[in-house]
Amino acid sequence: MTDWKYTYKRRGWNLQAVYNGLQERTWECFQKWHSDRGISCPDKALFDEVNKPAIAKPEKKTTKPPAKKTTARKTTTRKTTRKRTQAKGTASEDRQKK
């Protein structure tokens, strides 16, 4: 049997990855996984550390940045310019009236 530290280092494994790959996350299943592969099993204390549920971190309150002030564009549309010229009359109509 090869040492588990050697195999883990050589293959780039860690306890968390092996634990996450188990179908049943129990000590017996963890031992069986190692024995099937001919690897010595890590101590139960290491398994218990990995087996502990993760401590929930307090959630950060997300604050939205203040909204940017936007100014509306004041543009003249073609319709408004037409209305002004129609009210005044066109230059050709002014010539005909004279």
C-alpha positions as CSV (number, residue, x, y, z in Angstrom):
1,M,0.0,0.0,0.0
2,T,1.2,3.5,-0.9
3,D,1.1,6.3,1.5
4,W,-1.9,8.6,1.0
5,K,0.2,11.8,1.3
6,Y,2.4,10.6,-1.5
7,T,-0.5,9.7,-3.8
8,Y,-2.4,12.9,-3.0
9,K,0.6,15.0,-3.8
10,R,1.6,13.1,-6.9
11,R,-1.9,13.3,-8.4
12,G,-2.8,16.7,-7.2
13,W,-5.6,15.5,-5.0
14,N,-6.8,16.9,-1.7
15,L,-9.1,15.6,1.0
16,Q,-12.0,17.8,0.1
17,A,-11.9,16.7,-3.6
18,V,-11.9,13.0,-2.6
19,Y,-14.6,13.6,-0.1
20,N,-16.8,15.4,-2.6
21,G,-16.3,12.5,-5.1
22,L,-17.7,9.9,-2.7
23,Q,-21.3,8.6,-3.3
24,E,-21.9,8.2,0.4
25,R,-20.0,10.6,2.5
26,T,-19.3,8.3,5.4
27,W,-16.1,7.1,7.1
28,E,-16.6,3.5,6.0
29,C,-17.1,4.6,2.4
30,F,-14.0,6.8,2.7
31,Q,-11.9,3.9,4.0
32,K,-13.3,1.5,1.3
33,W,-12.4,4.1,-1.5
34,H,-8.8,4.2,-0.3
35,S,-8.4,0.4,0.1
36,D,-9.9,-0.3,-3.4
37,R,-7.1,1.9,-4.8
38,G,-4.3,0.4,-2.6
39,I,-3.8,3.7,-0.7
40,S,-3.4,4.0,3.0
41,C,-6.3,5.8,4.6
42,P,-5.8,9.2,6.3
43,D,-6.7,9.6,10.0
44,K,-10.3,9.8,11.0
45,A,-9.6,13.3,12.5
46,L,-8.8,14.6,9.0
47,F,-11.9,13.0,7.7
48,D,-14.0,14.6,10.5
49,E,-12.5,18.1,9.6
50,V,-13.6,17.7,6.0
51,N,-17.0,16.2,7.1
52,K,-17.9,19.3,9.2
53,P,-20.6,21.4,7.6
54,A,-19.2,24.7,6.4
55,I,-19.8,27.6,8.8
56,A,-22.1,30.0,7.1
57,K,-20.5,33.4,6.5
58,P,-22.7,36.4,7.2
59,E,-24.0,37.8,4.0
60,K,-22.8,41.2,2.9
61,K,-25.4,43.8,2.4
62,T,-25.2,45.0,-1.1
63,T,-26.0,48.6,-1.6
64,K,-26.8,50.0,-4.9
65,P,-24.8,53.1,-6.0
66,P,-26.8,56.2,-6.2
67,A,-28.6,56.7,-9.5
68,K,-26.9,59.1,-11.9
69,K,-28.8,62.2,-12.7
70,T,-29.7,62.4,-16.3
71,T,-31.0,65.4,-18.2
72,A,-33.5,65.0,-20.9
73,R,-32.5,66.4,-24.2
74,K,-34.7,69.1,-25.5
75,T,-34.7,68.8,-29.2
76,T,-37.0,70.2,-31.8
77,T,-38.7,67.7,-33.9
78,R,-39.6,68.2,-37.5
79,K,-43.3,68.4,-36.6
80,T,-42.8,71.4,-34.3
81,T,-40.8,73.3,-36.9
82,R,-43.5,72.6,-39.5
83,K,-46.2,74.0,-37.3
84,R,-44.3,77.2,-36.8
85,T,-43.7,77.7,-40.5
86,Q,-47.3,76.9,-41.4
87,A,-48.7,79.4,-38.9
88,K,-46.4,82.1,-40.3
89,G,-46.9,81.0,-43.9
90,T,-44.2,80.2,-46.4
91,A,-42.2,82.7,-48.5
92,S,-44.0,81.7,-51.7
93,E,-47.4,82.3,-50.2
94,D,-46.3,85.7,-48.9
95,R,-45.3,86.7,-52.5
96,Q,-48.6,85.6,-54.0
97,K,-50.6,87.7,-51.5
98,K,-48.8,90.9,-52.5
